Amino acid sequence: MKGEVKINIHNNKVIYEFTLKRNITIVRGKSGTGKTTLYRLVSDYMKDNKGSGVKITMSSGESCIALSDTDWENQIKKIKNSVVFIDEGFNGFKNGKSINDFIRRIKKTDNYYVVFSRESFEEIPSSVEEIYEIETSKSKHTFKKFYELNKSHRLNVNISKKDNFILLITEDSKSGKQFFKEYYKRTDMKVDSANGNSNIISKINENINKELMIVADGAAFSPYIDNVYKICKHNKNVNICLPESFEWMILKSGILKVKQIDETLNNSSEIIDITKYFSWEKFFTYFLEDITKDKKLLKYEKKKISAYYLNEKNMKKIAAVIGL
């Protein structure tokens, strides 16, 4: 599947309307908020079709599937170009080993997956932008973003009017860290790397008494957002910024005059092949490397960032994407 998928699922009692934008969507919420009802509507439709009293319309894709615990591995093999709903308590999420097996099996599929869960799964690298809760108005249910980011991609919790942090921690240990160290080299700002999203929490805790700005890849940060949000909520000195990725920041900055950039950024869900790029940050790295590979001065390499991106004028434009 590619692109945004608009879905309407209803019977004579309830209506669900929502839009899916990526291959993984997480739906949160306490018991009684409508998650299981939505799953059951899809399950009933699979069993009895029109006899179930359920109607499903999709803007694209073949069908909606309620994945069951019974022989789910073989079910996954047969499902193509569909939206797959996974209820809480799914056997494939019992432990880290089974989750890893589930991810391994779905990575090369062309389906979209909607996961109902109150837990964060470190093994599922999905976007912070695609975590939702169900919002209800009378009989109509829609998806509402669980975490809101502002226009500078900052998490909307304890955001100060001015950036007065003294330490910036980036998850990127290579080009991203090199960029921020160069950007702040004439200031008292310190820059450190967490060496990956999974180490952000421990890095924050090591520096919890300092004024911190965390910059991490939002495209794969959903497993960690709950814990980071709790820290930010109770520590006003900690702020977090979640652009898609550092490479996305470069593409968004406008310093590269390549015509396909705007089209790609504006239509990412239509362009990104989810069978190749399970998470969008991988695609943006590939895309940036690909469009600059034949341009000596502009050539982007993750391992060592070139001088063009460290030009003062260009650095300001890149940093401006996240309001720095």
Backbone bond lengths (Angstrom), bond angles and torsions (degrees), N, CA, C in turn:
res aa  C-N    CA-C-N  psi(-1)  N-CA   C-N-CA  omega(-1)  CA-C   N-CA-C  phi
1 M - - - 1.458 - - 1.524 109.86 -
2 K 1.300 115.18 151.99 1.459 121.28 174.59 1.524 108.59 -142.78
3 G 1.327 114.67 154.81 1.455 119.78 174.20 1.512 113.75 82.97
4 E 1.321 115.01 176.11 1.457 120.92 177.86 1.529 109.53 -75.25
5 V 1.329 115.51 138.25 1.458 121.04 179.84 1.526 108.70 -118.35
6 K 1.320 116.03 115.14 1.460 121.24 177.62 1.520 108.50 -90.94
7 I 1.337 115.69 130.48 1.458 120.66 -174.55 1.530 110.63 -129.00
8 N 1.324 115.81 136.84 1.457 123.02 173.06 1.524 107.58 -126.37
9 I 1.330 116.07 121.76 1.462 122.28 178.95 1.528 107.02 -127.85
10 H 1.319 116.58 123.78 1.454 117.68 -177.93 1.527 112.56 -154.49
11 N 1.313 114.18 160.14 1.460 121.89 167.18 1.527 106.65 -131.64
12 N 1.320 118.41 -159.66 1.461 119.06 -176.62 1.527 113.73 -80.00
13 K 1.334 116.46 1.09 1.468 120.05 -179.56 1.530 113.89 -115.12
14 V 1.319 117.03 -38.86 1.465 120.04 -174.29 1.529 110.95 -135.53
15 I 1.336 114.08 156.50 1.466 121.78 177.03 1.522 108.33 -130.65
16 Y 1.321 116.35 132.52 1.466 121.89 172.21 1.527 108.10 -117.36
17 E 1.321 116.00 124.89 1.469 121.46 175.44 1.522 108.85 -129.94
18 F 1.334 116.78 126.91 1.462 120.04 -179.19 1.524 109.29 -160.69
19 T 1.322 114.81 165.14 1.460 122.10 -179.92 1.519 109.80 -123.79
20 L 1.308 117.15 130.34 1.462 122.85 176.11 1.517 108.95 -101.09
21 K 1.339 116.69 136.74 1.457 121.36 -175.67 1.523 113.73 -116.61
22 R 1.325 116.57 -19.43 1.469 119.90 -177.36 1.525 110.03 -137.30
23 N 1.306 114.97 176.47 1.460 119.53 -175.75 1.523 113.33 -72.46
24 I 1.335 117.67 -23.76 1.464 120.64 178.02 1.525 109.72 -123.82
25 T 1.328 115.97 123.67 1.463 122.36 174.04 1.525 107.84 -123.84
26 I 1.329 116.47 129.45 1.460 121.77 178.40 1.522 108.42 -104.67
27 V 1.331 117.10 129.63 1.467 121.32 177.76 1.524 108.61 -116.15
28 R 1.333 115.50 118.33 1.462 122.86 -177.13 1.526 110.75 -99.36
29 G 1.311 115.12 -177.13 1.454 120.90 174.30 1.512 112.09 129.68
30 K 1.338 115.63 151.94 1.461 121.73 178.70 1.526 110.16 -72.00
31 S 1.320 115.23 172.60 1.460 120.48 175.60 1.525 109.80 -59.87
32 G 1.323 115.86 142.33 1.446 120.07 177.03 1.515 115.18 88.73
33 T 1.341 116.47 6.49 1.464 119.41 -178.67 1.525 113.03 -93.20
34 G 1.329 117.43 -6.07 1.465 119.74 174.58 1.507 116.20 113.30
35 K 1.321 118.12 1.50 1.461 120.39 -178.39 1.529 111.59 -66.05
36 T 1.329 115.37 -51.60 1.466 119.91 -178.25 1.526 111.55 -65.99
37 T 1.335 116.44 -34.99 1.467 119.41 177.62 1.523 110.81 -60.62
38 L 1.329 116.75 -43.49 1.466 120.85 178.69 1.523 110.78 -62.58
39 Y 1.316 116.30 -44.74 1.468 120.46 178.38 1.530 110.53 -59.49
40 R 1.336 116.61 -43.34 1.461 120.36 -178.08 1.525 112.29 -67.67
41 L 1.323 116.80 -34.99 1.462 119.32 176.69 1.528 110.48 -59.38
42 V 1.338 115.42 -45.52 1.470 119.74 178.96 1.518 110.46 -65.37
43 S 1.334 116.27 -42.36 1.462 120.77 179.94 1.529 111.15 -62.97
44 D 1.336 116.66 -43.17 1.471 120.50 179.29 1.532 110.89 -63.29
45 Y 1.320 115.98 -40.10 1.466 119.77 179.82 1.532 110.97 -64.14
46 M 1.339 116.17 -38.91 1.469 120.35 178.21 1.526 111.30 -61.95
47 K 1.334 116.85 -36.87 1.457 121.34 -175.95 1.534 112.61 -78.03
48 D 1.334 116.03 -44.56 1.465 119.69 -170.41 1.519 114.52 -121.46
49 N 1.325 116.95 0.27 1.459 120.96 179.59 1.525 110.88 49.70
50 K 1.328 118.94 -125.47 1.461 121.43 -176.62 1.530 112.36 -63.68
51 G 1.308 116.42 -27.12 1.457 120.15 179.06 1.509 113.92 -66.95
52 S 1.324 116.92 -16.04 1.466 121.20 -179.72 1.522 112.46 -77.41
53 G 1.329 116.56 -16.40 1.460 119.62 -175.02 1.515 113.21 79.67
54 V 1.329 116.33 5.56 1.469 122.12 -179.58 1.522 109.52 -101.01
55 K 1.317 115.64 137.61 1.462 120.63 174.64 1.531 108.68 -120.18
56 I 1.322 115.14 136.94 1.468 120.69 179.60 1.521 109.02 -129.11
57 T 1.325 115.79 127.71 1.467 120.77 172.99 1.519 108.36 -124.42
58 M 1.348 115.62 140.32 1.462 122.52 -179.33 1.521 108.84 -132.11
59 S 1.328 116.14 143.42 1.464 119.56 178.61 1.521 111.87 -75.37
60 S 1.323 117.41 -21.48 1.467 122.42 175.60 1.520 108.77 -161.31
61 G 1.319 116.04 168.27 1.457 120.10 -177.84 1.514 111.43 93.57
62 E 1.320 115.23 165.37 1.463 120.25 -174.77 1.519 113.64 -86.90
63 S 1.334 116.87 -44.45 1.462 118.23 -174.91 1.522 111.44 -164.71
64 C 1.336 115.16 170.17 1.458 122.58 170.78 1.528 107.46 -105.14
65 I 1.326 116.06 134.34 1.464 121.85 -175.84 1.526 109.58 -125.79
66 A 1.335 116.56 132.60 1.466 121.03 171.82 1.524 107.20 -96.71
67 L 1.332 116.84 108.03 1.469 120.54 -176.60 1.522 109.64 -72.30
68 S 1.314 117.03 129.16 1.467 120.99 179.62 1.520 110.14 -103.42
69 D 1.339 115.48 165.42 1.458 120.05 179.83 1.526 112.43 -71.39
70 T 1.329 115.97 -26.34 1.467 120.56 -176.05 1.524 111.47 -70.27
71 D 1.334 114.82 110.70 1.471 120.56 175.47 1.531 112.04 52.75
72 W 1.335 115.82 45.82 1.465 119.25 -176.07 1.530 112.39 -64.06
73 E 1.341 117.14 -28.29 1.462 119.95 -179.70 1.526 111.37 -59.91
74 N 1.326 116.36 -44.27 1.462 119.67 178.86 1.519 112.30 -73.79
75 Q 1.320 116.01 -30.02 1.468 118.98 174.87 1.524 110.44 -59.47
76 I 1.350 115.81 -46.69 1.469 121.35 -178.42 1.528 110.63 -58.36
77 K 1.323 116.96 -38.98 1.462 120.31 -178.75 1.523 112.30 -61.07
78 K 1.334 116.30 -32.29 1.464 121.14 -174.04 1.524 113.78 -90.87
79 I 1.329 117.55 -18.17 1.468 120.45 -174.79 1.524 109.66 -83.08
80 K 1.316 116.90 127.62 1.452 122.21 -179.77 1.532 110.00 -130.09
81 N 1.334 116.16 139.90 1.466 122.32 169.79 1.529 112.06 49.01
82 S 1.332 116.78 46.00 1.463 121.47 -175.46 1.527 111.02 -133.94
83 V 1.339 114.67 168.45 1.462 121.07 174.00 1.524 107.26 -100.54
84 V 1.331 116.14 121.37 1.461 122.21 -174.94 1.526 109.26 -108.42
85 F 1.336 116.85 121.94 1.457 122.82 179.82 1.524 109.41 -98.84
86 I 1.337 116.07 133.53 1.461 121.42 -176.99 1.522 108.69 -125.71
87 D 1.333 116.23 118.00 1.457 121.08 -174.39 1.528 111.40 -82.70
88 E 1.332 114.93 163.66 1.459 120.59 175.92 1.530 109.59 -62.11
89 G 1.312 116.03 146.08 1.453 120.43 -179.41 1.514 114.34 85.14
90 F 1.324 116.61 5.67 1.465 121.54 179.10 1.522 110.32 -55.90
91 N 1.337 116.32 133.33 1.468 121.08 -176.61 1.526 113.17 -59.92
92 G 1.334 116.29 -29.25 1.459 119.31 -179.83 1.510 114.02 -69.44
93 F 1.362 116.90 -6.50 1.464 121.05 -179.83 1.530 112.32 -113.55
94 K 1.335 116.90 21.05 1.454 119.24 -175.28 1.518 113.49 -68.57
95 N 1.323 116.86 -34.09 1.468 120.20 179.82 1.522 109.15 -154.66
96 G 1.314 115.71 173.67 1.458 120.73 -177.31 1.509 113.52 -57.89
97 K 1.329 116.72 -38.31 1.463 120.23 -179.18 1.523 110.81 -64.94
98 S 1.339 117.14 -44.58 1.462 120.11 -178.69 1.526 111.73 -70.07
99 I 1.344 116.91 -34.59 1.469 119.85 176.99 1.523 109.99 -65.22
100 N 1.321 116.07 -43.63 1.468 119.50 178.00 1.523 111.31 -60.88
101 D 1.329 116.34 -36.88 1.463 120.58 177.58 1.529 109.90 -66.21
102 F 1.327 116.05 -41.79 1.460 120.56 177.85 1.529 111.03 -60.83
103 I 1.337 116.85 -47.70 1.471 121.17 -179.48 1.524 110.22 -61.79
104 R 1.325 116.84 -41.95 1.467 120.81 179.61 1.528 110.36 -59.62
105 R 1.311 116.87 -38.10 1.460 120.94 -176.90 1.525 113.29 -76.15
106 I 1.326 117.64 -30.11 1.469 118.83 -176.74 1.528 113.31 -93.70
107 K 1.337 117.58 -12.16 1.467 120.62 -173.15 1.518 113.56 -59.00
108 K 1.285 118.10 -35.21 1.461 120.25 -176.63 1.528 112.27 -98.05
109 T 1.320 117.31 7.56 1.463 119.89 179.40 1.527 110.19 -86.36
110 D 1.332 115.46 162.33 1.459 119.93 179.68 1.534 111.46 -105.81
111 N 1.325 116.11 24.75 1.459 121.03 -179.72 1.528 111.89 -92.50
112 Y 1.323 115.22 159.98 1.464 122.28 166.81 1.530 106.60 -99.65
113 Y 1.337 116.76 143.60 1.462 121.56 -178.06 1.523 110.13 -122.31
114 V 1.331 115.62 130.91 1.467 122.19 175.67 1.526 106.74 -112.05
115 V 1.329 116.15 114.37 1.466 121.56 -174.76 1.522 109.29 -107.41
116 F 1.327 116.85 119.86 1.463 121.81 175.18 1.525 108.03 -90.59
117 S 1.316 116.74 118.16 1.458 118.92 -177.69 1.518 111.22 -163.84
118 R 1.323 116.02 144.17 1.467 121.01 172.77 1.520 110.53 -95.26
119 E 1.317 116.53 -4.09 1.461 121.32 -178.45 1.528 111.43 -101.64
120 S 1.333 114.61 160.33 1.466 120.69 172.46 1.521 108.18 -102.18
121 F 1.320 116.40 129.19 1.460 120.62 179.39 1.521 109.32 -106.95
122 E 1.322 115.80 112.44 1.463 120.39 -177.94 1.519 111.26 -60.89
123 E 1.315 116.35 -25.47 1.458 120.35 -175.59 1.538 112.61 -78.13
124 I 1.335 117.80 -13.65 1.467 120.87 -176.77 1.529 109.35 -105.77
125 P 1.344 118.20 98.40 1.470 122.07 -175.21 1.527 112.39 -81.87
126 S 1.311 117.03 77.10 1.464 120.33 -178.37 1.530 110.67 -104.99
127 S 1.319 115.70 173.44 1.459 121.59 -174.19 1.526 112.39 -84.20
128 V 1.324 115.86 142.03 1.458 121.77 173.39 1.528 109.99 -60.02
129 E 1.335 116.02 -31.35 1.464 120.97 -178.49 1.530 112.30 -68.69
130 E 1.336 117.55 -16.90 1.460 120.55 -176.11 1.525 112.46 -113.04
131 I 1.327 115.93 34.83 1.459 122.02 169.91 1.530 106.56 -106.29
132 Y 1.325 116.46 127.59 1.460 120.38 -174.30 1.526 111.35 -131.80
133 E 1.315 114.47 164.47 1.451 122.24 164.81 1.523 106.83 -125.19
134 I 1.324 117.09 160.67 1.454 120.57 -178.91 1.525 109.83 -88.91
135 E 1.306 115.41 124.54 1.462 121.79 178.55 1.525 108.25 -104.78
136 T 1.319 116.64 131.93 1.460 121.28 -174.19 1.516 111.55 -117.95
137 S 1.324 115.42 132.68 1.459 122.95 172.76 1.522 107.35 -131.66
138 K 1.359 115.28 105.57 1.462 121.93 -173.57 1.531 109.06 58.16
139 S 1.328 118.55 -117.30 1.472 119.72 -177.72 1.523 112.40 -97.68
140 K 1.333 117.17 -0.39 1.456 120.72 -175.97 1.526 111.16 -98.74
141 H 1.324 115.15 132.28 1.462 121.72 -179.24 1.531 109.60 -118.76
142 T 1.308 116.72 133.62 1.464 122.26 177.97 1.527 109.53 -132.38
143 F 1.312 116.53 168.49 1.463 121.74 176.99 1.528 109.82 -95.09
144 K 1.305 116.28 129.46 1.469 122.58 177.19 1.524 108.59 -118.71
145 K 1.321 117.21 137.34 1.471 119.97 -178.46 1.521 110.50 -60.00
146 F 1.320 114.67 134.47 1.460 121.42 -179.52 1.526 110.96 -77.45
147 Y 1.326 116.02 -39.43 1.462 121.71 177.88 1.519 109.16 -121.56
148 E 1.316 115.74 127.94 1.459 120.75 -179.68 1.529 110.06 -100.71
149 L 1.329 115.85 135.12 1.456 122.00 172.40 1.518 107.84 -109.38
150 N 1.351 116.92 143.01 1.463 118.88 177.77 1.521 110.21 -82.97
151 K 1.326 117.20 -174.41 1.466 120.38 -174.63 1.521 112.88 -66.05
152 S 1.331 116.74 -17.97 1.470 120.62 175.79 1.524 111.44 -97.02
153 H 1.331 115.27 11.76 1.473 122.57 176.23 1.518 112.27 68.32
154 R 1.336 115.87 24.07 1.465 120.75 175.87 1.528 109.40 -88.99
155 L 1.313 115.63 141.43 1.452 120.79 175.07 1.523 108.85 -68.16
156 N 1.329 115.98 128.90 1.462 120.53 -174.34 1.529 112.16 -76.94
157 V 1.309 115.27 71.12 1.461 120.95 173.57 1.524 107.44 -151.33
158 N 1.315 115.51 122.60 1.473 122.16 178.17 1.522 114.05 53.73
159 I 1.327 117.36 39.97 1.456 119.85 178.90 1.521 109.45 -81.57
160 S 1.311 116.42 120.76 1.457 120.46 179.26 1.520 109.84 -80.28
161 K 1.320 116.26 157.69 1.455 120.32 -178.29 1.520 111.23 -67.40
162 K 1.319 116.52 -31.42 1.461 120.25 179.38 1.518 109.79 -123.64
163 D 1.324 115.48 147.04 1.455 119.78 176.21 1.529 108.99 -78.83
164 N 1.308 115.39 103.16 1.462 119.00 -178.86 1.529 111.18 -115.03
165 F 1.340 116.63 26.49 1.453 119.98 -179.10 1.528 110.83 -76.17
166 I 1.311 115.93 156.27 1.471 121.41 -179.59 1.527 111.71 -113.32
167 L 1.339 116.16 -10.16 1.461 120.35 179.61 1.522 109.08 -138.04
168 L 1.323 116.43 125.70 1.453 121.67 173.72 1.516 107.99 -106.95
169 I 1.323 115.58 125.79 1.459 121.30 177.91 1.521 107.98 -111.73
170 T 1.320 116.25 119.90 1.460 121.10 176.59 1.522 109.22 -107.21
171 E 1.334 115.62 145.62 1.471 117.44 177.77 1.523 110.92 -73.14
172 D 1.334 116.64 -22.34 1.462 123.28 -175.59 1.528 109.96 -79.02
173 S 1.319 116.91 123.70 1.465 120.80 -179.00 1.520 112.47 -94.65
174 K 1.355 116.58 -3.98 1.460 119.51 -175.93 1.525 110.94 -114.64
175 S 1.334 117.63 -108.82 1.466 120.51 -173.60 1.524 112.82 -60.26
176 G 1.333 117.70 -37.93 1.462 120.44 -179.93 1.511 111.90 -63.22
177 K 1.316 117.10 -45.86 1.461 121.02 178.24 1.519 110.41 -63.77
178 Q 1.341 117.46 -43.02 1.467 121.32 178.99 1.525 110.72 -59.20
179 F 1.318 115.86 -41.60 1.461 120.39 -179.91 1.525 111.54 -62.64
180 F 1.321 117.63 -52.21 1.462 120.31 -175.69 1.529 112.11 -67.12
181 K 1.327 117.83 -33.92 1.461 120.08 176.61 1.526 110.41 -63.89
182 E 1.321 116.53 -40.73 1.459 120.20 178.23 1.536 110.65 -69.49
183 Y 1.304 116.39 -40.19 1.469 121.33 -177.83 1.525 111.48 -62.05
184 Y 1.323 116.65 -35.87 1.464 120.48 -176.08 1.531 113.60 -105.69
185 K 1.319 117.89 12.80 1.466 119.82 -171.59 1.526 113.49 -65.10
186 R 1.319 118.49 -24.47 1.473 120.93 179.67 1.526 112.08 -95.91
187 T 1.307 116.48 15.05 1.468 121.30 179.99 1.529 108.99 -122.44
188 D 1.316 115.11 179.21 1.465 120.39 176.16 1.529 112.22 -87.31
189 M 1.330 115.35 1.21 1.460 120.27 -178.94 1.523 111.32 -66.09
190 K 1.304 115.35 134.22 1.458 121.41 175.03 1.531 108.80 -99.57
191 V 1.320 116.21 144.55 1.457 121.96 179.00 1.520 109.01 -126.18
192 D 1.321 115.84 131.81 1.459 120.20 178.77 1.528 108.38 -137.40
193 S 1.310 116.25 163.39 1.461 121.41 178.91 1.517 110.33 -116.79
194 A 1.332 115.10 142.67 1.466 120.40 175.35 1.520 111.04 -89.09
195 N 1.342 116.66 -6.58 1.473 121.50 -177.46 1.524 112.21 56.74
196 G 1.328 115.34 49.32 1.461 120.68 176.60 1.513 113.22 117.49
197 N 1.316 115.44 150.96 1.467 121.67 -179.37 1.520 112.81 -57.14
198 S 1.326 116.59 -36.11 1.463 120.26 -175.02 1.527 113.09 -66.43
199 N 1.330 117.01 -16.92 1.467 120.71 -178.80 1.526 113.19 -100.42
200 I 1.321 117.09 3.19 1.466 120.47 -177.16 1.526 111.70 -60.72
201 I 1.330 117.30 -45.46 1.475 121.19 -176.18 1.521 111.05 -58.64
202 S 1.334 116.67 -49.46 1.470 119.57 -178.29 1.522 110.98 -64.74
203 K 1.334 117.11 -34.79 1.463 120.86 179.45 1.522 110.61 -67.40
204 I 1.325 116.59 -38.83 1.464 120.32 176.72 1.525 109.47 -63.95
205 N 1.319 117.05 -46.63 1.468 120.83 -177.70 1.523 111.93 -62.64
206 E 1.321 117.30 -32.09 1.470 120.69 177.12 1.530 111.71 -66.28
207 N 1.341 115.86 -26.82 1.466 120.52 -174.20 1.530 112.18 -123.48
208 I 1.334 115.90 28.58 1.460 121.39 -169.92 1.528 113.79 -61.59
209 N 1.304 118.15 -23.68 1.474 120.58 -178.26 1.527 112.84 -89.91
210 K 1.332 116.72 1.57 1.462 120.92 179.54 1.531 110.45 -101.20
211 E 1.336 114.89 160.13 1.464 119.62 173.65 1.527 107.55 -77.29
212 L 1.328 116.79 113.61 1.467 121.39 -170.16 1.521 112.95 -116.67
213 M 1.321 115.46 144.70 1.464 122.37 165.85 1.527 106.85 -123.71
214 I 1.322 116.41 123.50 1.451 121.78 178.57 1.527 108.44 -104.04
215 V 1.334 117.28 128.88 1.465 121.68 175.53 1.526 107.59 -119.60
216 A 1.338 115.71 114.96 1.467 120.54 -175.94 1.522 109.88 -135.65
217 D 1.323 115.15 166.02 1.469 121.12 -179.49 1.525 110.42 -76.70
218 G 1.326 116.61 104.45 1.455 120.67 -179.64 1.505 113.41 -63.34
219 A 1.332 117.72 -25.66 1.462 122.04 -177.66 1.521 113.23 -65.27
220 A 1.340 116.65 -16.75 1.468 119.26 -178.53 1.523 111.53 -136.50
221 F 1.339 117.24 26.65 1.463 120.13 -170.70 1.525 114.54 -101.93
222 S 1.318 119.06 -0.58 1.471 119.64 -175.50 1.529 114.37 -57.75
223 P 1.349 120.44 -32.35 1.469 118.68 -179.28 1.534 113.45 -64.77
224 Y 1.338 117.45 -19.41 1.455 120.56 -172.27 1.525 113.34 -113.48
225 I 1.321 117.03 -8.45 1.453 120.07 -170.78 1.527 113.07 -65.31
226 D 1.321 118.79 -35.33 1.464 120.15 -178.95 1.522 111.60 -59.88
227 N 1.332 116.38 -49.47 1.465 120.07 -178.39 1.524 111.86 -67.78
228 V 1.325 116.84 -38.42 1.464 119.63 178.91 1.523 110.06 -67.45
229 Y 1.323 116.71 -39.28 1.467 120.05 178.30 1.531 111.33 -60.15
230 K 1.328 116.60 -43.54 1.466 120.64 178.71 1.523 111.30 -61.09
231 I 1.335 116.30 -41.20 1.466 120.14 178.50 1.520 110.48 -63.61
232 C 1.338 116.39 -47.47 1.470 120.75 -179.32 1.524 111.73 -62.30
233 K 1.319 115.88 -37.76 1.461 120.59 -177.65 1.520 111.77 -65.17
234 H 1.317 117.11 -33.21 1.468 121.13 -176.84 1.529 113.19 -103.53
235 N 1.326 116.48 -0.73 1.467 120.65 178.61 1.524 108.25 -135.02
236 K 1.314 116.27 98.13 1.462 120.63 -174.22 1.519 113.21 -67.39
237 N 1.325 116.76 -10.48 1.460 120.26 179.38 1.532 112.22 -85.83
238 V 1.339 117.10 -2.21 1.466 120.78 -177.87 1.527 110.06 -111.39
239 N 1.323 116.43 121.38 1.466 122.10 174.59 1.523 109.32 -122.05
240 I 1.325 115.77 153.01 1.463 118.87 179.98 1.518 110.65 -133.03
241 C 1.322 114.82 139.95 1.455 123.37 -178.76 1.529 107.64 -121.35
242 L 1.337 115.98 130.15 1.463 119.90 -172.28 1.530 112.74 -129.91
243 P 1.336 117.22 69.40 1.468 118.89 170.44 1.524 108.70 -67.61
244 E 1.325 117.26 167.81 1.466 119.59 179.26 1.527 110.77 -54.26
245 S 1.324 116.23 -47.89 1.462 122.25 178.37 1.529 107.59 -172.05
246 F 1.321 116.90 171.65 1.465 119.92 177.84 1.529 110.47 -65.65
247 E 1.322 116.63 -39.80 1.469 119.90 179.20 1.534 110.66 -63.88
248 W 1.311 116.28 -36.98 1.462 120.78 176.05 1.528 110.22 -61.66
249 M 1.334 117.58 -38.68 1.469 121.50 177.49 1.528 110.53 -59.38
250 I 1.317 115.96 -43.94 1.471 120.29 179.04 1.526 110.10 -62.11
251 L 1.320 116.25 -47.26 1.466 120.81 -179.54 1.529 110.99 -61.79
252 K 1.315 116.73 -38.42 1.464 122.58 -177.14 1.523 112.47 -74.75
253 S 1.317 117.55 -23.51 1.473 122.42 -172.48 1.520 114.05 -67.95
254 G 1.331 117.84 -24.88 1.461 121.30 -178.75 1.514 114.86 87.45
255 I 1.317 118.40 7.61 1.469 119.52 -178.20 1.531 112.38 -80.13
256 L 1.334 116.48 -11.92 1.461 120.98 176.96 1.529 108.71 -108.30
257 K 1.289 116.91 119.74 1.471 121.48 -178.07 1.530 109.97 -92.49
258 V 1.309 114.55 71.48 1.461 121.32 178.91 1.525 106.93 -121.85
259 K 1.317 116.52 122.46 1.464 120.52 -168.16 1.528 114.25 -63.02
260 Q 1.338 117.65 -30.12 1.462 118.02 -176.52 1.527 113.50 -77.46
261 I 1.347 117.44 -6.34 1.467 119.40 -178.88 1.525 111.44 -64.31
262 D 1.322 117.37 -51.03 1.468 120.12 -178.29 1.520 111.39 -59.47
263 E 1.318 115.62 -43.48 1.464 119.58 179.90 1.528 111.01 -61.36
264 T 1.321 116.05 -41.51 1.462 120.65 -178.93 1.522 111.54 -67.74
265 L 1.325 117.44 -43.65 1.465 120.54 -179.56 1.517 111.78 -68.53
266 N 1.314 116.62 -37.15 1.465 120.51 -177.37 1.524 113.19 -78.82
267 N 1.338 115.92 -20.55 1.466 119.85 -176.89 1.531 111.29 -130.11
268 S 1.322 115.76 39.69 1.469 120.10 -174.77 1.518 112.80 -56.18
269 S 1.327 117.63 -42.89 1.461 119.68 -176.96 1.528 112.37 -66.85
270 E 1.336 116.07 -24.50 1.462 120.32 177.81 1.526 111.91 -80.93
271 I 1.323 116.16 -25.53 1.466 121.40 -170.94 1.525 113.08 -99.71
272 I 1.319 117.42 -37.47 1.466 120.13 -173.62 1.525 111.17 -72.30
273 D 1.313 115.86 125.41 1.459 123.11 178.64 1.532 108.11 -84.15
274 I 1.338 116.76 107.06 1.463 120.00 -173.63 1.529 112.46 -71.19
275 T 1.317 118.41 -13.76 1.463 119.80 175.38 1.528 111.22 -76.83
276 K 1.336 116.38 -17.10 1.466 121.47 177.38 1.522 112.27 -104.85
277 Y 1.331 115.71 -34.28 1.470 120.30 -174.96 1.520 108.63 -125.50
278 F 1.324 115.46 93.57 1.458 120.76 -177.39 1.526 111.02 -64.43
279 S 1.333 115.75 -32.17 1.464 121.43 177.96 1.523 108.89 -126.33
280 W 1.308 116.41 141.16 1.460 120.37 -171.27 1.520 114.69 -65.05
281 E 1.308 119.47 -27.31 1.473 118.82 -177.18 1.524 111.15 -64.57
282 K 1.330 117.01 -29.67 1.471 120.23 176.51 1.525 110.42 -65.50
283 F 1.314 115.82 -39.83 1.464 119.93 179.63 1.521 110.94 -64.90
284 F 1.331 118.54 -44.60 1.465 120.59 -177.08 1.523 111.57 -63.60
285 T 1.337 117.34 -34.24 1.462 120.06 174.82 1.525 109.96 -64.72
286 Y 1.338 116.06 -49.31 1.471 119.90 178.02 1.523 111.18 -57.65
287 F 1.315 117.29 -47.11 1.464 122.17 -175.41 1.528 111.08 -62.31
288 L 1.331 116.95 -45.54 1.467 120.58 179.41 1.524 111.10 -63.58
289 E 1.316 117.08 -43.29 1.470 120.45 178.00 1.521 110.85 -63.26
290 D 1.321 116.52 -39.58 1.467 121.03 -176.09 1.531 112.30 -67.91
291 I 1.327 117.77 -44.45 1.470 120.00 -175.82 1.527 112.89 -76.72
292 T 1.341 116.86 -10.76 1.469 119.65 179.45 1.523 113.30 -113.35
293 K 1.324 118.18 -0.02 1.465 121.03 -171.16 1.528 113.52 -63.65
294 D 1.335 117.52 -27.67 1.461 120.75 -179.36 1.524 113.09 -101.21
295 K 1.327 116.22 11.10 1.465 121.56 -178.88 1.523 108.00 -115.17
296 K 1.317 116.12 102.70 1.459 121.49 -170.16 1.521 113.18 -53.19
297 L 1.338 118.09 -50.04 1.459 121.21 -176.77 1.528 112.73 -73.28
298 L 1.323 116.43 -29.16 1.457 120.51 -175.22 1.524 113.48 -96.33
299 K 1.322 117.43 -5.93 1.462 121.07 -173.49 1.524 111.12 -54.75
300 Y 1.332 114.85 124.64 1.463 120.19 -178.52 1.519 110.06 -100.89
301 E 1.325 114.67 131.12 1.457 120.98 175.36 1.517 108.27 -132.05
302 K 1.307 116.39 132.11 1.462 121.64 -177.84 1.527 112.15 -61.12
303 K 1.333 114.96 -37.83 1.462 119.31 -174.21 1.514 112.90 -67.20
304 K 1.318 116.92 -42.46 1.465 120.92 -179.02 1.524 108.78 -142.99
305 I 1.318 116.37 116.87 1.453 121.55 -176.09 1.527 110.34 -75.01
306 S 1.317 117.10 139.83 1.465 120.80 -176.32 1.527 111.58 -80.73
307 A 1.320 115.69 163.52 1.463 122.42 -175.85 1.528 112.53 -60.55
308 Y 1.323 117.70 -30.01 1.469 120.39 -177.97 1.525 111.41 -57.31
309 Y 1.331 116.85 -38.88 1.464 121.43 -177.65 1.527 111.94 -80.25
310 L 1.340 115.80 -9.23 1.465 120.62 179.26 1.521 111.79 -106.33
311 N 1.334 115.74 4.90 1.457 120.47 170.20 1.524 108.03 -60.85
312 E 1.342 117.33 136.62 1.470 121.06 -173.22 1.527 112.34 -55.89
313 K 1.320 116.59 -43.96 1.467 120.87 -179.35 1.522 110.51 -63.25
314 N 1.324 116.44 -43.40 1.458 120.46 -179.43 1.525 112.16 -69.32
315 M 1.339 116.01 -38.22 1.462 119.33 177.93 1.524 111.27 -60.79
316 K 1.316 116.87 -40.60 1.471 120.50 179.75 1.524 111.03 -62.48
317 K 1.325 116.59 -39.28 1.459 120.48 179.93 1.525 111.60 -68.78
318 I 1.332 116.14 -38.74 1.471 120.01 178.62 1.524 110.09 -67.38
319 A 1.328 116.30 -46.44 1.467 120.60 -179.55 1.525 112.27 -64.36
320 A 1.330 115.88 -31.88 1.471 120.70 -179.11 1.523 112.16 -63.84
321 V 1.321 117.07 -24.57 1.475 121.17 -179.94 1.528 110.09 -58.82
322 I 1.340 116.78 -32.72 1.472 120.21 178.85 1.525 111.20 -112.05
323 G 1.328 115.80 20.42 1.460 120.47 172.22 1.509 115.66 74.21
324 L 1.335 118.61 23.52 1.469 120.83 177.85 1.521 110.61 -94.05
